[in-house]
Amino acid sequence: MPRSTNNVASRRRRKRVLDRAKGYWGARSKVYTVAKNAVDKALQYQYRDRRVRKREFRKLWITRINAGARLNDTTYSKLMGAMKAQNMEINRKVLADMAIHDPQAFSAVVQTAQKKS
């Protein structure tokens, strides 16, 4: 019995890898074995950086909140501690947006957080 090769599936698999490698430089977009390695590495970076993106955004928000807090004569850590003591649950993304686009509202939040009860 002759050897059977599934050319349709093989070609589809190789084509899928080469399509993903479109735009890569040189052999990385033309040669299957090189493209396969490049695509595998790219997928690893993609998986890792979906998590790194979350860290970087949190860092950015904290920096913006700290800048806004310092304009209101406090620091990030003091502000967050005061908000926790007042049971104010505003997430960092919203606070950072307020600090940048609506400084009056951010100042009101700072004043409310610092009230003694």
ChimeraX attribute file (.defattr): number of C-alpha atoms within 10 A of each C-alpha:
attribute: neighborCount
match mode: 1-to-1
recipient: residues
	/A:1	3
	/A:2	4
	/A:3	4
	/A:4	6
	/A:5	8
	/A:6	7
	/A:7	9
	/A:8	8
	/A:9	10
	/A:10	11
	/A:11	10
	/A:12	11
	/A:13	11
	/A:14	15
	/A:15	13
	/A:16	12
	/A:17	19
	/A:18	22
	/A:19	13
	/A:20	15
	/A:21	24
	/A:22	13
	/A:23	11
	/A:24	14
	/A:25	10
	/A:26	10
	/A:27	13
	/A:28	19
	/A:29	21
	/A:30	16
	/A:31	13
	/A:32	16
	/A:33	14
	/A:34	15
	/A:35	24
	/A:36	19
	/A:37	14
	/A:38	19
	/A:39	20
	/A:40	13
	/A:41	12
	/A:42	14
	/A:43	12
	/A:44	11
	/A:45	12
	/A:46	12
	/A:47	11
	/A:48	11
	/A:49	13
	/A:50	10
	/A:51	10
	/A:52	13
	/A:53	11
	/A:54	11
	/A:55	11
	/A:56	12
	/A:57	13
	/A:58	15
	/A:59	13
	/A:60	15
	/A:61	19
	/A:62	18
	/A:63	14
	/A:64	21
	/A:65	27
	/A:66	21
	/A:67	17
	/A:68	23
	/A:69	22
	/A:70	13
	/A:71	13
	/A:72	16
	/A:73	9
	/A:74	15
	/A:75	16
	/A:76	17
	/A:77	13
	/A:78	14
	/A:79	22
	/A:80	20
	/A:81	14
	/A:82	19
	/A:83	19
	/A:84	13
	/A:85	13
	/A:86	15
	/A:87	10
	/A:88	13
	/A:89	9
	/A:90	12
	/A:91	9
	/A:92	18
	/A:93	16
	/A:94	12
	/A:95	20
	/A:96	22
	/A:97	15
	/A:98	19
	/A:99	23
	/A:100	13
	/A:101	11
	/A:102	12
	/A:103	16
	/A:104	11
	/A:105	13
	/A:106	22
	/A:107	17
	/A:108	12
	/A:109	18
	/A:110	20
	/A:111	13
	/A:112	14
	/A:113	20
	/A:114	17
	/A:115	10
	/A:116	8
	/A:117	5
